[in-house]
Amino acid sequence: MEMYVLLDFKSPDPTATTFEVYQSWFDLKTLLAMDPKQSRIAAKTSRAISDYLGVKNFAQYAAHYEQREDKVFFNSVPLLVNAGMSITPAIADRIQPL
């Protein structure tokens, strides 16, 4: 049986729940390491993403479970929910109900 390391992120709201959609850390790492002209991700943005995810710990998580780093996957849904919760107050005056 194939083994993976699944990382989840908590919501700032302790009562919130989300569904799970796991993304490959190795794929994202490859994208973030690409030349910014090719990926269209600025170096500053790449660093901000890495810092936000805490990727410096991902290799340690893999090692803890005796897995390679390419076996690390992270749940992207809580990250999107957190981003939405963070940006909504800043754009609330531009949102019009349907």
N, C-alpha and C positions, 0 to 999 in steps of 0.2 A: 504494500500500500504506500502511495506517495504521501510524504509528510510536508507540511507547510507551517510557517510561523504567521499567525494572523494577528495583526495589531488593530486595536480599536481605540477610538478617541471619545472622551466623555463630552457631554453637552454642559454648558454653563448652567442649564436648568436641570436640576437633579431629577425632576419628574418626567423629563422628555425621553422619548424612545424613538429610534429610527430603524429602518430596515438596513440590511447589510449588502453592500456592493464593494467587494474587495478588488483593489487594483494592485498590479505588480510594482513593487518598489524598484526592482531591477529595470523595468521598462521606463519608469519615471526618472530613475537615476541616469539612464542612458540619454533620455531626452534633455535633462538639465545639463548634462556634460557636453552636449553638442555645441558647435560654434553658434553664437547668437544669430548670425546671419542665416544660418540654416534652420534653426529651431524657431527663430523669431521671438525668443525669450531673452530679454536683457539680462546681463550678468547679475545686476542688482536684484532683479525679480527672482532669478534662480536661487540666489542666496537667501532671499526672504522666504521662499517656499521651503527650502531646506531647513532653515532655522525654525520656521513655524511647525514643521513636522517633527523636528527633533531627530533628523536622520543620522546624526553622529552616533546615536544609540542603536541603530538598526543592525549593524554588524554584531554588536554585543548580544542583542536579542537572539539573532540566528545562532550564534555560538553557544548561548545558554541552552538552546534546544537541540544542539548538535546538528544544525542545518547550515547549508550554504546561504550566503546573503541573497542569492537569486530565488530563494524559497520564502522570502519575506513578502507578505501582502498586507495592505492597509485598507481599512474601511473608509471610503471616501465620503459617504453620506453624512456622518456627523460633521465633517469639515465643511461641507457645503451648507448645512444647516447653520453652523456657527457663523460662517461668512454672511449668510442672509440675515441672521440676527444682528450682526455687527453693522451692516451697511444700511439696514432699513431706517434707523433713525436719521441718517444723513440724507436720505432721499425721500423721506415721508411726505414732504411738501410737494413732491413731483408725481406722487402716485394718486391716480384718480380711480375710484371704484367703477366697475363696469355697470 
